[in-house]
Amino acid sequence: MRYRRVASALLTAACLLGAATTSADAEAGQTPVAAAADSAPASTNPQVESNNADADFVAMMIPHHQQALILSRLAPSRSSDSDVRALANRIDVEQGLEIYMMQSWQEWNGLEKTDPQQSYEEMLRDPMMVEMMGMATPEELDRLSAATGNAFDVQYLRLMSKHHNGAIGMLTEVLTNGTDETIQTWATDMLATQYAQVQMMQKMLDDRTQTS
C-alpha cells in the first residue's frame, strides 16, 4: 500500500538528508506507479524521468495540503485577528493552487489523479501516518472547530506549524530522492515558503500566548 511505503520513507528521511543518491539507485526498485510515470507521453520535460519518490510525494502531499485548506478555512468565521486571517487566506490560496499543480503533474505522467478529500479521509484513519506527517488528529480538528477568538488563533498557529514541519520532512525526502525537474523546482519553492511561514507563525504564537 502506498501509504505504508511512504511511511517507511518518512521514517528514514532525516538520515537521507544530505546523502548522495543517483537516478540509477532510484530506478532500481521501480514500482508500478513509477513504471506508469516513465511510460507516459513525453509532454513536459521529456529529457527528465520521474521515479517512485516523485509519484509518492505528489500522492501524499495532495491530501496533506487538503488538511491545510480545511484548517485555514475555519479562520474567517472563528479568528478575531486580522493577521491570522490573512495568513490562513494565504495558505488556502497557495496550497489550493499547489494541489491543482500536483494533479496536473499526475496527468502529464499518465498517473491517476489523487482525489484530495477522499485520500485525506483515508489518511486520517491511519494514526501513525497522521503523527508522522505532522497532521492534526480528528480530536484536534474538533477542538479547533469549537474555538473562537484568541483560543482559536493559538490552536491554529500550533497545528499549522506542526503541519508545515511535517511537510518540510516530506519535501526534504523528495528533494533527496526524487528525479523529476518540475517536482524538484516546486519542492524547493514549497520548502522555502513553508519554512518562512513556520518562523513567522512561531513569532505570532509567542505574541499571542504571552497575552492569553
C-alpha positions in Angstrom: 0.0 0.0 0.0 1.4 3.4 -1.0 0.7 4.9 2.5 2.8 2.2 4.2 5.6 2.6 1.7 5.8 6.3 2.1 5.6 5.9 5.9 8.8 3.9 5.8 10.4 6.5 3.6 9.4 9.3 6.0 11.0 7.4 8.9 14.3 7.5 7.2 14.1 11.0 5.7 16.3 12.6 8.3 19.1 10.0 7.6 18.8 10.5 3.9 19.2 14.3 4.1 22.5 15.2 2.5 23.2 11.6 1.4 24.4 11.1 -2.1 21.8 9.4 -4.3 21.8 8.7 -8.0 19.0 8.2 -10.5 20.2 4.7 -11.1 19.6 3.9 -7.5 16.2 5.4 -7.7 15.3 3.4 -10.8 16.5 0.1 -9.4 13.3 -0.7 -7.4 10.6 0.9 -9.5 7.0 0.3 -8.5 4.1 0.1 -10.9 3.4 3.8 -10.2 6.9 4.7 -11.3 6.7 2.5 -14.4 3.4 4.2 -15.4 5.1 7.6 -15.0 8.1 6.5 -17.1 5.9 5.2 -19.9 3.7 8.3 -20.1 3.9 10.5 -23.2 6.7 13.0 -23.1 4.6 16.1 -22.9 6.5 18.3 -20.5 10.2 17.6 -19.9 10.9 14.5 -22.0 14.6 14.6 -21.1 13.8 14.0 -17.4 12.3 10.9 -16.0 10.3 10.8 -12.7 10.6 8.0 -10.2 8.5 6.4 -7.5 9.7 9.0 -5.0 8.2 11.8 -7.1 5.0 9.9 -7.6 4.6 9.0 -4.0 5.4 12.6 -2.9 2.7 14.0 -5.0 0.1 11.4 -4.0 0.8 12.1 -0.3 1.2 15.9 -0.4 -2.2 16.4 -2.1 -4.2 15.1 1.0 -1.7 16.7 3.3 -2.4 20.1 1.6 -6.1 19.3 1.8 -6.0 19.4 5.6 -4.2 22.8 5.4 -7.2 24.1 3.4 -9.6 22.6 6.0 -7.8 24.2 8.9 -7.4 27.6 7.2 -11.0 27.8 6.0 -12.1 27.8 9.7 -10.3 31.1 10.3 -12.6 33.7 8.7 -15.5 32.8 11.0 -13.5 32.0 14.1 -10.4 34.2 14.3 -10.6 37.7 15.7 -7.1 38.5 14.5 -6.6 40.1 11.1 -3.0 38.8 10.8 -4.1 35.2 11.5 -6.9 35.5 9.0 -4.5 36.9 6.4 -2.1 34.1 6.9 -4.8 31.5 6.7 -6.1 33.0 3.5 -2.6 33.0 2.0 -2.1 29.3 2.9 -5.5 28.5 1.5 -4.7 30.1 -1.8 -1.1 28.8 -2.1 -1.9 25.2 -1.2 -5.1 25.1 -3.2 -3.1 26.1 -6.3 -0.4 23.6 -5.4 -3.0 20.8 -5.3 -4.0 21.7 -8.8 -0.4 21.8 -10.0 0.3 18.4 -8.5 -2.8 16.9 -10.0 -1.7 18.3 -13.4 1.7 16.7 -12.9 0.0 13.3 -12.4 -2.0 13.8 -15.6 1.2 14.7 -17.5 2.8 11.5 -16.3 -0.1 9.2 -17.1 -1.0 8.7 -13.4 -4.4 8.6 -11.8 -5.3 11.9 -10.3 -5.5 11.9 -6.5 -8.8 12.9 -5.1 -7.9 15.4 -2.3 -10.8 14.8 0.1 -11.1 11.0 -0.4 -7.4 10.5 0.1 -7.4 12.9 3.0 -10.1 10.9 4.8 -8.3 7.7 4.2 -5.1 9.2 5.6 -6.9 10.5 8.6 -7.9 6.9 9.5 -4.2 6.0 10.0 -3.0 7.4 13.3 0.7 6.6 12.6 0.6 8.4 9.3 -1.2 11.4 10.8 1.5 11.7 13.5 4.5 11.2 11.1 3.2 13.8 8.7 2.5 16.4 11.4 -1.2 16.4 10.7 -4.0 17.4 13.1 -5.9 14.5 14.6 -9.7 14.3 14.4 -9.8 15.3 18.1 -7.6 18.3 17.5 -9.8 19.3 14.5 -12.9 19.1 16.7 -11.3 21.3 19.3 -10.2 23.8 16.7 -13.6 23.9 15.2 -15.1 24.7 18.6 -12.7 27.5 19.4 -13.1 31.2 18.7 -11.0 34.4 19.2 -7.5 34.1 20.7 -8.1 30.5 21.7 -8.7 29.6 18.0 -5.7 31.7 16.9 -3.3 29.9 19.3 -4.6 26.4 18.3 -4.5 27.2 14.6 -0.9 28.5 14.8 0.2 25.5 16.8 -1.5 23.0 14.5 -0.4 24.7 11.3 3.2 25.0 12.5 3.3 21.2 13.2 1.6 20.6 9.8 4.2 22.7 8.0 7.0 20.8 9.8 5.5 17.6 8.6 5.5 18.9 5.0 9.1 20.0 5.4 10.1 16.4 6.1 8.3 15.2 3.0 9.8 18.0 0.9 13.3 17.1 2.2 12.7 13.4 1.3 11.6 14.1 -2.3 14.5 16.6 -2.9 16.9 13.9 -1.7 15.4 11.0 -3.7 13.3 12.4 -6.5 14.5 12.9 -10.1 11.8 15.0 -11.8 12.9 18.5 -12.5 9.5 20.0 -12.2 8.9 18.4 -8.8 12.4 19.5 -7.7 11.6 23.1 -8.6 8.2 23.0 -6.9 9.5 21.3 -3.8 12.3 23.8 -3.4 9.8 26.7 -3.6 7.4 24.9 -1.1 10.2 24.3 1.3 11.3 27.9 1.3 7.7 29.2 1.7 6.8 26.8 4.5 10.0 27.2 6.4 9.5 31.0 6.3 5.9 30.6 7.5 6.9 28.4 10.4 9.2 31.1 11.6 6.5 33.7 11.2 3.9 31.5 13.0 6.3 30.9 15.9 6.6 34.7 16.4 2.9 35.2 16.1 2.3 32.3 18.6 4.8 33.8 21.1 3.0 37.2 20.9 -0.4 35.6 21.4 0.4 33.2 24.2 2.1 36.0 26.2 -1.2 37.9 26.2 -3.6 35.0 26.6 
